[in-house]
Amino acid sequence: MHAGQPAIVEQCEELRLQGFLAPIPAFAGAYLRITETGHQQLNPEFPQSPFVWGPGAQK
């Protein structure tokens, strides 16, 4: 499966709005970093987001 640039930009913006990504201040928003909330999506002790994991995410 291949995603075009508009789809990637749209998904990155959605991840930023949901707090999973944040702009790196030194780069005036040109680059994003994963936040603590984003890292928690990799840890099974935290609730899974349906946006990241799909509709079958565990609550």
C-alpha distance matrix in Angstrom:
0.0 3.8 6.7 10.1 13.3 14.8 12.3 12.7 16.4 16.7 15.3 17.5 20.4 20.0 20.0 23.1 24.8 24.4 25.9 23.1 23.1 26.2 27.3 29.2 32.6 33.6 30.8 31.5 28.2 26.2 24.6 23.6 24.4 23.6 26.5 28.5 26.9 23.4 24.7 26.2 22.8 22.7 26.1 26.6 30.0 28.6 27.2 23.4 22.0 20.0 18.1 16.9 16.8 16.3 19.1 20.1 21.3 24.8 27.5
3.8 0.0 3.8 6.6 9.8 11.8 9.9 10.1 13.7 14.6 13.7 15.6 18.4 18.7 18.9 21.5 23.4 23.6 25.0 22.4 21.8 24.6 25.1 27.0 30.3 31.1 28.1 28.7 25.5 23.3 22.1 21.5 22.8 22.5 25.7 28.0 26.6 23.1 24.7 26.5 23.3 23.5 27.1 28.1 31.3 29.6 28.2 24.5 22.7 21.0 18.5 17.5 18.2 17.8 20.8 22.3 23.1 26.6 29.1
6.7 3.8 0.0 3.8 6.7 8.2 6.1 6.6 10.1 10.8 10.4 12.4 14.9 15.3 15.9 18.4 20.1 20.6 22.1 19.8 19.1 21.7 22.2 24.3 27.5 28.5 25.4 25.7 22.4 20.4 19.5 18.9 20.5 20.4 23.4 26.0 24.4 21.1 23.2 25.0 22.0 22.6 26.3 27.4 30.4 28.3 26.8 23.2 20.9 19.4 16.4 15.8 17.2 16.7 19.7 21.7 22.1 25.7 27.8
10.1 6.6 3.8 0.0 3.8 5.6 5.5 6.5 8.9 10.2 11.0 12.6 14.5 15.7 16.8 18.6 20.3 21.5 22.9 21.0 19.7 21.8 21.7 23.8 26.7 27.5 24.1 24.2 21.1 18.9 18.6 18.7 20.9 21.4 24.4 27.4 26.0 22.8 25.1 27.2 24.4 25.3 28.9 30.3 33.1 30.8 29.3 25.8 23.3 21.9 18.6 18.3 20.2 19.7 22.6 24.9 25.2 28.8 30.5
13.3 9.8 6.7 3.8 0.0 3.8 5.5 5.1 6.1 8.5 9.9 10.5 12.2 14.2 15.3 16.4 18.3 20.0 21.1 19.4 17.6 19.1 18.6 20.7 23.3 24.0 20.6 20.5 17.6 15.2 15.4 15.8 18.5 19.5 22.4 25.7 24.6 21.6 24.0 26.3 24.0 25.0 28.6 30.4 32.9 30.4 29.2 25.9 23.3 22.3 18.8 18.5 20.9 20.8 23.8 26.2 26.0 29.4 30.9
14.8 11.8 8.2 5.6 3.8 0.0 3.8 5.5 5.2 6.1 8.6 9.9 10.6 12.3 14.3 15.3 16.5 18.4 20.0 19.0 17.4 18.9 18.5 21.2 23.5 24.7 21.3 20.6 17.5 15.8 16.4 16.5 19.3 20.1 22.6 25.8 24.3 21.6 24.5 26.5 24.1 25.7 29.1 30.7 32.9 30.1 28.6 25.4 22.3 21.2 17.5 18.0 20.6 20.0 22.6 25.4 25.3 28.8 29.9
12.3 9.9 6.1 5.5 5.5 3.8 0.0 3.8 5.5 5.1 6.2 8.6 9.9 10.6 12.3 14.2 15.3 16.5 18.4 17.0 16.1 18.2 18.7 21.5 24.2 25.7 22.6 22.1 18.6 17.3 17.0 16.3 18.6 18.7 21.1 24.0 22.2 19.4 22.2 23.9 21.2 22.8 26.2 27.5 29.8 27.1 25.4 22.1 19.1 17.7 14.2 14.7 17.0 16.3 19.0 21.7 21.7 25.2 26.5
12.7 10.1 6.6 6.5 5.1 5.5 3.8 0.0 3.8 5.4 5.2 6.1 8.6 9.9 10.5 12.2 14.2 15.3 16.5 14.7 13.3 15.5 15.8 18.3 21.3 22.6 19.6 19.6 16.1 14.5 13.8 13.0 15.1 15.4 18.2 21.2 19.8 16.8 19.4 21.5 19.1 20.3 23.9 25.6 27.9 25.4 24.1 20.9 18.2 17.5 13.9 13.5 16.2 16.4 19.5 21.8 21.2 24.6 25.9
16.4 13.7 10.1 8.9 6.1 5.2 5.5 3.8 0.0 3.8 5.5 5.1 6.1 8.6 9.9 10.5 12.3 14.3 15.3 14.2 12.4 13.7 13.5 16.3 18.8 20.3 17.2 16.6 13.2 11.9 11.9 11.5 14.3 15.2 17.6 20.9 19.6 17.1 20.0 22.1 20.2 21.9 25.2 27.1 29.1 26.2 25.0 22.1 19.2 18.8 15.0 15.1 18.3 18.5 21.3 23.9 23.0 26.2 27.0
16.7 14.6 10.8 10.2 8.5 6.1 5.1 5.4 3.8 0.0 3.8 5.5 5.2 6.3 8.7 9.9 10.6 12.4 14.4 13.8 12.7 14.4 15.0 18.2 20.6 22.6 19.8 18.7 15.1 14.7 14.7 13.5 16.0 16.2 18.0 21.0 19.1 16.9 20.2 21.7 19.5 21.7 24.9 26.3 28.1 25.1 23.4 20.5 17.2 16.4 12.6 13.6 16.7 16.3 18.8 21.7 21.0 24.2 24.8
15.3 13.7 10.4 11.0 9.9 8.6 6.2 5.2 5.5 3.8 0.0 3.8 5.4 5.0 6.1 8.5 9.8 10.5 12.3 11.0 10.6 13.1 14.5 17.6 20.4 22.5 20.1 19.5 15.7 15.4 14.4 12.5 14.1 13.6 15.5 18.2 16.2 13.7 16.9 18.3 15.9 18.0 21.2 22.6 24.6 21.6 20.0 17.0 13.9 13.3 9.5 10.0 13.1 13.2 16.0 18.6 17.6 20.9 21.7
17.5 15.6 12.4 12.6 10.5 9.9 8.6 6.1 5.1 5.5 3.8 0.0 3.8 5.4 5.0 6.1 8.6 9.9 10.6 9.1 7.6 9.8 10.8 13.8 16.7 18.7 16.4 16.0 12.2 11.9 10.7 8.7 10.6 10.7 12.8 15.9 14.5 12.0 15.1 17.1 15.4 17.3 20.5 22.5 24.2 21.3 20.3 17.6 14.8 15.2 11.5 11.2 14.7 15.6 18.6 20.9 19.4 22.2 22.8
20.4 18.4 14.9 14.5 12.2 10.6 9.9 8.6 6.1 5.2 5.4 3.8 0.0 3.8 5.4 5.0 6.1 8.6 9.8 9.9 8.4 9.6 10.5 14.0 16.2 18.7 16.4 15.1 11.4 12.0 11.7 9.9 12.2 12.5 13.7 16.9 15.2 13.5 17.0 18.6 17.2 19.7 22.5 24.4 25.7 22.4 21.1 18.8 15.7 16.0 12.3 13.0 16.7 17.1 19.6 22.2 20.7 23.4 23.4
20.0 18.7 15.3 15.7 14.2 12.3 10.6 9.9 8.6 6.3 5.0 5.4 3.8 0.0 3.8 5.3 5.0 6.2 8.6 8.8 8.9 11.0 12.9 16.5 18.7 21.5 19.6 18.4 14.7 15.6 14.8 12.3 13.7 13.0 13.7 16.2 13.8 12.3 16.0 16.9 15.1 18.0 20.6 22.1 23.3 19.9 18.2 15.8 12.4 12.5 8.9 10.3 13.8 14.0 16.1 18.9 17.3 20.1 20.0
20.0 18.9 15.9 16.8 15.3 14.3 12.3 10.5 9.9 8.7 6.1 5.0 5.4 3.8 0.0 3.8 5.5 5.2 6.3 5.2 5.7 8.6 11.2 14.4 17.1 19.9 18.3 17.8 14.1 14.9 13.3 10.2 10.7 9.3 10.1 12.6 10.4 8.6 12.3 13.4 11.9 14.6 17.3 19.0 20.2 17.0 15.8 13.6 10.6 11.7 8.3 8.4 12.2 13.4 16.0 18.1 16.0 18.4 18.5
23.1 21.5 18.4 18.6 16.4 15.3 14.2 12.2 10.5 9.9 8.5 6.1 5.0 5.3 3.8 0.0 3.8 5.4 5.1 5.7 4.5 5.7 8.1 11.6 13.8 16.8 15.5 14.5 10.9 12.6 11.3 8.3 9.4 9.0 9.2 12.3 10.7 9.7 13.3 14.7 14.1 16.8 19.2 21.3 22.1 18.7 18.0 16.3 13.5 15.0 11.9 12.1 15.9 17.1 19.5 21.7 19.3 21.4 21.1
24.8 23.4 20.1 20.3 18.3 16.5 15.3 14.2 12.3 10.6 9.8 8.6 6.1 5.0 5.5 3.8 0.0 3.8 5.5 7.7 7.9 8.6 10.9 14.5 16.1 19.4 18.3 16.7 13.3 15.3 14.7 11.9 13.0 12.3 11.7 14.1 11.9 11.7 15.5 16.2 15.4 18.7 20.6 22.3 22.7 19.1 17.8 16.4 13.3 14.5 11.6 12.9 16.5 17.1 18.9 21.4 19.2 21.1 20.3
24.4 23.6 20.6 21.5 20.0 18.4 16.5 15.3 14.3 12.4 10.5 9.9 8.6 6.2 5.2 5.4 3.8 0.0 3.8 5.8 7.8 9.6 12.8 16.1 18.0 21.4 20.5 19.4 16.0 17.9 16.5 13.3 13.3 11.5 10.5 12.0 9.1 9.3 13.0 13.1 12.2 15.7 17.4 18.8 19.1 15.5 14.0 12.8 9.7 11.4 9.1 10.3 13.7 14.6 16.2 18.4 15.8 17.5 16.6
25.9 25.0 22.1 22.9 21.1 20.0 18.4 16.5 15.3 14.4 12.3 10.6 9.8 8.6 6.3 5.1 5.5 3.8 0.0 3.8 5.5 6.8 10.4 13.2 15.2 18.6 18.2 17.5 14.4 16.5 14.7 11.2 10.5 8.8 7.0 8.8 6.5 7.3 10.7 11.3 11.4 14.6 16.1 18.1 18.2 14.7 14.2 13.5 11.2 13.8 11.7 11.7 15.1 16.9 18.8 20.4 17.5 18.8 17.8
23.1 22.4 19.8 21.0 19.4 19.0 17.0 14.7 14.2 13.8 11.0 9.1 9.9 8.8 5.2 5.7 7.7 5.8 3.8 0.0 3.8 6.9 10.6 13.0 15.7 18.6 18.0 18.0 14.7 16.1 13.6 9.9 8.6 6.0 5.4 7.5 5.4 4.1 7.8 9.1 8.7 11.4 13.5 15.9 16.5 13.4 13.2 11.8 10.0 12.6 10.4 9.3 12.7 15.0 17.5 18.8 15.8 17.4 17.1
23.1 21.8 19.1 19.7 17.6 17.4 16.1 13.3 12.4 12.7 10.6 7.6 8.4 8.9 5.7 4.5 7.9 7.8 5.5 3.8 0.0 3.8 7.0 9.5 12.4 15.2 14.3 14.4 11.1 12.3 9.8 6.1 5.5 4.5 5.4 8.8 8.3 6.6 9.6 11.9 11.7 13.8 16.3 19.0 19.8 16.9 17.0 15.5 13.6 15.8 13.0 11.9 15.5 17.7 20.4 21.9 19.2 21.0 20.9
26.2 24.6 21.7 21.8 19.1 18.9 18.2 15.5 13.7 14.4 13.1 9.8 9.6 11.0 8.6 5.7 8.6 9.6 6.8 6.9 3.8 0.0 3.8 6.5 8.9 12.0 11.5 11.3 8.3 10.4 8.4 5.3 5.4 6.4 6.3 9.9 10.2 9.6 12.1 14.4 15.0 17.0 19.1 22.0 22.3 19.5 19.8 18.7 16.9 19.2 16.4 15.6 19.2 21.3 23.9 25.5 22.7 24.3 23.9
27.3 25.1 22.2 21.7 18.6 18.5 18.7 15.8 13.5 15.0 14.5 10.8 10.5 12.9 11.2 8.1 10.9 12.8 10.4 10.6 7.0 3.8 0.0 3.8 6.0 8.8 7.8 7.5 4.8 7.1 5.8 4.3 6.2 8.9 9.5 13.1 13.9 13.0 15.3 17.9 18.5 20.1 22.4 25.5 25.9 23.2 23.6 22.4 20.4 22.4 19.4 18.7 22.3 24.2 27.0 28.8 26.1 27.9 27.6
29.2 27.0 24.3 23.8 20.7 21.2 21.5 18.3 16.3 18.2 17.6 13.8 14.0 16.5 14.4 11.6 14.5 16.1 13.2 13.0 9.5 6.5 3.8 0.0 3.8 5.7 5.8 7.0 6.0 7.6 5.8 5.6 6.3 9.7 10.4 13.7 15.4 14.6 16.0 19.0 20.0 21.0 23.2 26.6 27.0 24.6 25.5 24.5 23.0 25.3 22.4 21.2 24.7 26.9 29.9 31.3 28.6 30.1 29.9
32.6 30.3 27.5 26.7 23.3 23.5 24.2 21.3 18.8 20.6 20.4 16.7 16.2 18.7 17.1 13.8 16.1 18.0 15.2 15.7 12.4 8.9 6.0 3.8 0.0 3.8 5.4 5.6 6.4 8.9 8.6 9.1 10.0 13.1 13.1 16.1 17.8 17.6 19.0 21.7 23.0 24.3 26.2 29.6 29.6 27.1 28.0 27.3 25.7 28.0 25.2 24.3 27.9 30.0 32.8 34.3 31.5 32.9 32.5
33.6 31.1 28.5 27.5 24.0 24.7 25.7 22.6 20.3 22.6 22.5 18.7 18.7 21.5 19.9 16.8 19.4 21.4 18.6 18.6 15.2 12.0 8.8 5.7 3.8 0.0 3.8 5.9 8.0 9.1 9.0 10.7 11.7 15.1 15.7 18.7 20.8 20.1 21.2 24.2 25.5 26.3 28.4 31.9 32.1 29.9 31.0 30.1 28.6 30.9 28.0 26.8 30.3 32.6 35.5 37.0 34.3 35.8 35.5
30.8 28.1 25.4 24.1 20.6 21.3 22.6 19.6 17.2 19.8 20.1 16.4 16.4 19.6 18.3 15.5 18.3 20.5 18.2 18.0 14.3 11.5 7.8 5.8 5.4 3.8 0.0 3.8 5.5 5.5 6.3 9.0 11.1 14.8 16.1 19.4 21.0 19.9 21.3 24.5 25.2 26.1 28.5 31.9 32.5 30.2 30.9 29.6 27.8 29.7 26.5 25.5 29.0 31.0 34.0 35.7 33.3 35.2 35.2
31.5 28.7 25.7 24.2 20.5 20.6 22.1 19.6 16.6 18.7 19.5 16.0 15.1 18.4 17.8 14.5 16.7 19.4 17.5 18.0 14.4 11.3 7.5 7.0 5.6 5.9 3.8 0.0 3.8 5.6 7.8 9.9 12.5 15.9 16.8 20.2 21.3 20.5 22.5 25.3 25.9 27.3 29.7 32.9 33.3 30.6 31.1 29.8 27.7 29.4 26.1 25.6 29.3 30.9 33.7 35.7 33.4 35.3 35.0
28.2 25.5 22.4 21.1 17.6 17.5 18.6 16.1 13.2 15.1 15.7 12.2 11.4 14.7 14.1 10.9 13.3 16.0 14.4 14.7 11.1 8.3 4.8 6.0 6.4 8.0 5.5 3.8 0.0 3.8 5.5 6.9 10.0 13.2 14.3 17.9 18.5 17.5 19.8 22.5 22.8 24.4 26.9 29.9 30.5 27.7 27.9 26.4 24.1 25.7 22.4 21.9 25.6 27.2 30.0 32.0 29.8 31.8 31.6
26.2 23.3 20.4 18.9 15.2 15.8 17.3 14.5 11.9 14.7 15.4 11.9 12.0 15.6 14.9 12.6 15.3 17.9 16.5 16.1 12.3 10.4 7.1 7.6 8.9 9.1 5.5 5.6 3.8 0.0 3.8 6.9 10.4 13.8 15.8 19.5 20.2 18.5 20.6 23.6 23.5 24.7 27.6 30.6 31.7 29.1 29.3 27.4 25.2 26.5 23.0 22.2 25.8 27.3 30.4 32.4 30.4 32.7 32.9
24.6 22.1 19.5 18.6 15.4 16.4 17.0 13.8 11.9 14.7 14.4 10.7 11.7 14.8 13.3 11.3 14.7 16.5 14.7 13.6 9.8 8.4 5.8 5.8 8.6 9.0 6.3 7.8 5.5 3.8 0.0 3.8 6.9 10.4 12.8 16.5 17.4 15.5 17.2 20.4 20.4 21.3 24.2 27.3 28.5 26.1 26.5 24.7 22.8 24.4 21.1 19.8 23.3 25.2 28.4 30.1 27.9 30.1 30.5
23.6 21.5 18.9 18.7 15.8 16.5 16.3 13.0 11.5 13.5 12.5 8.7 9.9 12.3 10.2 8.3 11.9 13.3 11.2 9.9 6.1 5.3 4.3 5.6 9.1 10.7 9.0 9.9 6.9 6.9 3.8 0.0 3.8 6.9 9.2 12.9 13.7 11.7 13.6 16.8 16.8 17.9 20.7 23.8 24.8 22.3 22.8 21.1 19.3 21.1 18.0 16.6 20.1 22.2 25.3 26.9 24.5 26.5 26.8
24.4 22.8 20.5 20.9 18.5 19.3 18.6 15.1 14.3 16.0 14.1 10.6 12.2 13.7 10.7 9.4 13.0 13.3 10.5 8.6 5.5 5.4 6.2 6.3 10.0 11.7 11.1 12.5 10.0 10.4 6.9 3.8 0.0 3.8 6.3 9.8 11.2 9.2 10.4 13.8 14.3 15.1 17.6 20.9 21.8 19.6 20.6 19.2 18.0 20.3 17.7 15.8 19.0 21.6 24.8 25.8 23.1 24.7 25.0
23.6 22.5 20.4 21.4 19.5 20.1 18.7 15.4 15.2 16.2 13.6 10.7 12.5 13.0 9.3 9.0 12.3 11.5 8.8 6.0 4.5 6.4 8.9 9.7 13.1 15.1 14.8 15.9 13.2 13.8 10.4 6.9 3.8 0.0 3.8 6.9 7.9 5.6 6.8 10.1 10.5 11.4 13.9 17.2 18.1 15.9 16.9 15.6 14.7 17.3 15.1 12.9 15.9 18.8 21.9 22.6 19.7 21.1 21.5
26.5 25.7 23.4 24.4 22.4 22.6 21.1 18.2 17.6 18.0 15.5 12.8 13.7 13.7 10.1 9.2 11.7 10.5 7.0 5.4 5.4 6.3 9.5 10.4 13.1 15.7 16.1 16.8 14.3 15.8 12.8 9.2 6.3 3.8 0.0 3.8 5.2 5.0 6.3 8.7 10.2 11.7 13.3 16.5 16.6 14.2 15.4 14.9 14.1 17.3 15.5 13.8 16.7 19.6 22.2 22.9 19.6 20.5 20.2
28.5 28.0 26.0 27.4 25.7 25.8 24.0 21.2 20.9 21.0 18.2 15.9 16.9 16.2 12.6 12.3 14.1 12.0 8.8 7.5 8.8 9.9 13.1 13.7 16.1 18.7 19.4 20.2 17.9 19.5 16.5 12.9 9.8 6.9 3.8 0.0 3.8 5.3 5.0 6.2 9.0 10.3 10.9 14.1 13.6 11.4 13.3 13.6 13.7 17.3 16.3 14.4 16.8 19.9 22.2 22.4 18.8 19.0 18.5
26.9 26.6 24.4 26.0 24.6 24.3 22.2 19.8 19.6 19.1 16.2 14.5 15.2 13.8 10.4 10.7 11.9 9.1 6.5 5.4 8.3 10.2 13.9 15.4 17.8 20.8 21.0 21.3 18.5 20.2 17.4 13.7 11.2 7.9 5.2 3.8 0.0 3.8 5.5 5.1 6.9 9.5 10.2 12.7 12.4 9.4 10.4 10.5 10.2 13.7 13.0 11.5 13.9 16.8 18.8 19.2 15.6 16.0 15.3
23.4 23.1 21.1 22.8 21.6 21.6 19.4 16.8 17.1 16.9 13.7 12.0 13.5 12.3 8.6 9.7 11.7 9.3 7.3 4.1 6.6 9.6 13.0 14.6 17.6 20.1 19.9 20.5 17.5 18.5 15.5 11.7 9.2 5.6 5.0 5.3 3.8 0.0 3.8 5.4 5.5 7.7 9.7 12.5 13.3 10.6 11.4 10.2 9.7 12.8 11.5 9.3 11.9 15.0 17.6 18.0 14.8 15.8 16.0
24.7 24.7 23.2 25.1 24.0 24.5 22.2 19.4 20.0 20.2 16.9 15.1 17.0 16.0 12.3 13.3 15.5 13.0 10.7 7.8 9.6 12.1 15.3 16.0 19.0 21.2 21.3 22.5 19.8 20.6 17.2 13.6 10.4 6.8 6.3 5.0 5.5 3.8 0.0 3.8 5.3 5.6 7.3 10.7 11.5 9.9 11.7 11.1 11.8 15.0 14.3 11.5 13.3 16.8 19.5 19.2 15.8 16.3 16.8
26.2 26.5 25.0 27.2 26.3 26.5 23.9 21.5 22.1 21.7 18.3 17.1 18.6 16.9 13.4 14.7 16.2 13.1 11.3 9.1 11.9 14.4 17.9 19.0 21.7 24.2 24.5 25.3 22.5 23.6 20.4 16.8 13.8 10.1 8.7 6.2 5.1 5.4 3.8 0.0 3.8 5.2 5.1 7.9 8.1 6.1 8.2 8.4 9.9 13.5 13.7 11.3 12.4 15.8 17.9 17.3 13.7 13.4 13.5
22.8 23.3 22.0 24.4 24.0 24.1 21.2 19.1 20.2 19.5 15.9 15.4 17.2 15.1 11.9 14.1 15.4 12.2 11.4 8.7 11.7 15.0 18.5 20.0 23.0 25.5 25.2 25.9 22.8 23.5 20.4 16.8 14.3 10.5 10.2 9.0 6.9 5.5 5.3 3.8 0.0 3.8 5.5 7.4 9.0 6.8 7.4 5.9 7.2 10.4 10.6 7.8 8.7 12.2 14.5 14.0 10.5 11.0 11.9
22.7 23.5 22.6 25.3 25.0 25.7 22.8 20.3 21.9 21.7 18.0 17.3 19.7 18.0 14.6 16.8 18.7 15.7 14.6 11.4 13.8 17.0 20.1 21.0 24.3 26.3 26.1 27.3 24.4 24.7 21.3 17.9 15.1 11.4 11.7 10.3 9.5 7.7 5.6 5.2 3.8 0.0 3.8 6.5 8.9 8.3 9.9 8.6 10.6 13.2 13.5 10.2 10.3 14.0 16.6 15.4 12.4 12.6 14.1
26.1 27.1 26.3 28.9 28.6 29.1 26.2 23.9 25.2 24.9 21.2 20.5 22.5 20.6 17.3 19.2 20.6 17.4 16.1 13.5 16.3 19.1 22.4 23.2 26.2 28.4 28.5 29.7 26.9 27.6 24.2 20.7 17.6 13.9 13.3 10.9 10.2 9.7 7.3 5.1 5.5 3.8 0.0 3.8 5.4 6.0 8.6 8.8 11.6 14.6 15.7 12.8 12.4 16.0 18.0 16.3 13.0 12.1 13.2
26.6 28.1 27.4 30.3 30.4 30.7 27.5 25.6 27.1 26.3 22.6 22.5 24.4 22.1 19.0 21.3 22.3 18.8 18.1 15.9 19.0 22.0 25.5 26.6 29.6 31.9 31.9 32.9 29.9 30.6 27.3 23.8 20.9 17.2 16.5 14.1 12.7 12.5 10.7 7.9 7.4 6.5 3.8 0.0 3.8 5.4 7.2 7.7 11.3 13.8 15.7 13.3 11.9 15.1 16.4 14.2 11.0 9.3 10.7
30.0 31.3 30.4 33.1 32.9 32.9 29.8 27.9 29.1 28.1 24.6 24.2 25.7 23.3 20.2 22.1 22.7 19.1 18.2 16.5 19.8 22.3 25.9 27.0 29.6 32.1 32.5 33.3 30.5 31.7 28.5 24.8 21.8 18.1 16.6 13.6 12.4 13.3 11.5 8.1 9.0 8.9 5.4 3.8 0.0 3.8 6.8 9.0 12.5 15.5 17.5 15.5 14.6 17.6 18.5 16.5 13.0 10.7 10.7
28.6 29.6 28.3 30.8 30.4 30.1 27.1 25.4 26.2 25.1 21.6 21.3 22.4 19.9 17.0 18.7 19.1 15.5 14.7 13.4 16.9 19.5 23.2 24.6 27.1 29.9 30.2 30.6 27.7 29.1 26.1 22.3 19.6 15.9 14.2 11.4 9.4 10.6 9.9 6.1 6.8 8.3 6.0 5.4 3.8 0.0 3.8 6.4 9.4 12.7 14.5 12.9 12.7 15.5 16.3 15.0 11.3 9.5 8.9
27.2 28.2 26.8 29.3 29.2 28.6 25.4 24.1 25.0 23.4 20.0 20.3 21.1 18.2 15.8 18.0 17.8 14.0 14.2 13.2 17.0 19.8 23.6 25.5 28.0 31.0 30.9 31.1 27.9 29.3 26.5 22.8 20.6 16.9 15.4 13.3 10.4 11.4 11.7 8.2 7.4 9.9 8.6 7.2 6.8 3.8 0.0 3.8 6.5 9.5 11.9 11.0 10.5 12.7 13.0 12.0 8.2 6.6 5.4
23.4 24.5 23.2 25.8 25.9 25.4 22.1 20.9 22.1 20.5 17.0 17.6 18.8 15.8 13.6 16.3 16.4 12.8 13.5 11.8 15.5 18.7 22.4 24.5 27.3 30.1 29.6 29.8 26.4 27.4 24.7 21.1 19.2 15.6 14.9 13.6 10.5 10.2 11.1 8.4 5.9 8.6 8.8 7.7 9.0 6.4 3.8 0.0 3.8 6.4 8.7 7.5 6.7 9.1 10.1 9.3 5.5 5.6 6.2
22.0 22.7 20.9 23.3 23.3 22.3 19.1 18.2 19.2 17.2 13.9 14.8 15.7 12.4 10.6 13.5 13.3 9.7 11.2 10.0 13.6 16.9 20.4 23.0 25.7 28.6 27.8 27.7 24.1 25.2 22.8 19.3 18.0 14.7 14.1 13.7 10.2 9.7 11.8 9.9 7.2 10.6 11.6 11.3 12.5 9.4 6.5 3.8 0.0 3.8 5.3 5.4 6.0 7.6 8.7 9.5 6.3 7.9 8.0
20.0 21.0 19.4 21.9 22.3 21.2 17.7 17.5 18.8 16.4 13.3 15.2 16.0 12.5 11.7 15.0 14.5 11.4 13.8 12.6 15.8 19.2 22.4 25.3 28.0 30.9 29.7 29.4 25.7 26.5 24.4 21.1 20.3 17.3 17.3 17.3 13.7 12.8 15.0 13.5 10.4 13.2 14.6 13.8 15.5 12.7 9.5 6.4 3.8 0.0 3.8 5.4 5.0 4.5 5.2 7.0 5.1 8.1 8.8
18.1 18.5 16.4 18.6 18.8 17.5 14.2 13.9 15.0 12.6 9.5 11.5 12.3 8.9 8.3 11.9 11.6 9.1 11.7 10.4 13.0 16.4 19.4 22.4 25.2 28.0 26.5 26.1 22.4 23.0 21.1 18.0 17.7 15.1 15.5 16.3 13.0 11.5 14.3 13.7 10.6 13.5 15.7 15.7 17.5 14.5 11.9 8.7 5.3 3.8 0.0 3.8 5.8 5.6 7.6 10.1 8.6 11.7 12.3
16.9 17.5 15.8 18.3 18.5 18.0 14.7 13.5 15.1 13.6 10.0 11.2 13.0 10.3 8.4 12.1 12.9 10.3 11.7 9.3 11.9 15.6 18.7 21.2 24.3 26.8 25.5 25.6 21.9 22.2 19.8 16.6 15.8 12.9 13.8 14.4 11.5 9.3 11.5 11.3 7.8 10.2 12.8 13.3 15.5 12.9 11.0 7.5 5.4 5.4 3.8 0.0 3.8 5.9 9.1 10.3 8.3 11.3 12.6
16.8 18.2 17.2 20.2 20.9 20.6 17.0 16.2 18.3 16.7 13.1 14.7 16.7 13.8 12.2 15.9 16.5 13.7 15.1 12.7 15.5 19.2 22.3 24.7 27.9 30.3 29.0 29.3 25.6 25.8 23.3 20.1 19.0 15.9 16.7 16.8 13.9 11.9 13.3 12.4 8.7 10.3 12.4 11.9 14.6 12.7 10.5 6.7 6.0 5.0 5.8 3.8 0.0 3.8 6.9 7.0 5.5 8.7 11.0
16.3 17.8 16.7 19.7 20.8 20.0 16.3 16.4 18.5 16.3 13.2 15.6 17.1 14.0 13.4 17.1 17.1 14.6 16.9 15.0 17.7 21.3 24.2 26.9 30.0 32.6 31.0 30.9 27.2 27.3 25.2 22.2 21.6 18.8 19.6 19.9 16.8 15.0 16.8 15.8 12.2 14.0 16.0 15.1 17.6 15.5 12.7 9.1 7.6 4.5 5.6 5.9 3.8 0.0 3.8 5.5 5.8 9.6 11.7
19.1 20.8 19.7 22.6 23.8 22.6 19.0 19.5 21.3 18.8 16.0 18.6 19.6 16.1 16.0 19.5 18.9 16.2 18.8 17.5 20.4 23.9 27.0 29.9 32.8 35.5 34.0 33.7 30.0 30.4 28.4 25.3 24.8 21.9 22.2 22.2 18.8 17.6 19.5 17.9 14.5 16.6 18.0 16.4 18.5 16.3 13.0 10.1 8.7 5.2 7.6 9.1 6.9 3.8 0.0 3.8 5.5 8.8 10.4
20.1 22.3 21.7 24.9 26.2 25.4 21.7 21.8 23.9 21.7 18.6 20.9 22.2 18.9 18.1 21.7 21.4 18.4 20.4 18.8 21.9 25.5 28.8 31.3 34.3 37.0 35.7 35.7 32.0 32.4 30.1 26.9 25.8 22.6 22.9 22.4 19.2 18.0 19.2 17.3 14.0 15.4 16.3 14.2 16.5 15.0 12.0 9.3 9.5 7.0 10.1 10.3 7.0 5.5 3.8 0.0 3.8 6.4 9.1
21.3 23.1 22.1 25.2 26.0 25.3 21.7 21.2 23.0 21.0 17.6 19.4 20.7 17.3 16.0 19.3 19.2 15.8 17.5 15.8 19.2 22.7 26.1 28.6 31.5 34.3 33.3 33.4 29.8 30.4 27.9 24.5 23.1 19.7 19.6 18.8 15.6 14.8 15.8 13.7 10.5 12.4 13.0 11.0 13.0 11.3 8.2 5.5 6.3 5.1 8.6 8.3 5.5 5.8 5.5 3.8 0.0 3.8 6.4
24.8 26.6 25.7 28.8 29.4 28.8 25.2 24.6 26.2 24.2 20.9 22.2 23.4 20.1 18.4 21.4 21.1 17.5 18.8 17.4 21.0 24.3 27.9 30.1 32.9 35.8 35.2 35.3 31.8 32.7 30.1 26.5 24.7 21.1 20.5 19.0 16.0 15.8 16.3 13.4 11.0 12.6 12.1 9.3 10.7 9.5 6.6 5.6 7.9 8.1 11.7 11.3 8.7 9.6 8.8 6.4 3.8 0.0 3.8
27.5 29.1 27.8 30.5 30.9 29.9 26.5 25.9 27.0 24.8 21.7 22.8 23.4 20.0 18.5 21.1 20.3 16.6 17.8 17.1 20.9 23.9 27.6 29.9 32.5 35.5 35.2 35.0 31.6 32.9 30.5 26.8 25.0 21.5 20.2 18.5 15.3 16.0 16.8 13.5 11.9 14.1 13.2 10.7 10.7 8.9 5.4 6.2 8.0 8.8 12.3 12.6 11.0 11.7 10.4 9.1 6.4 3.8 0.0
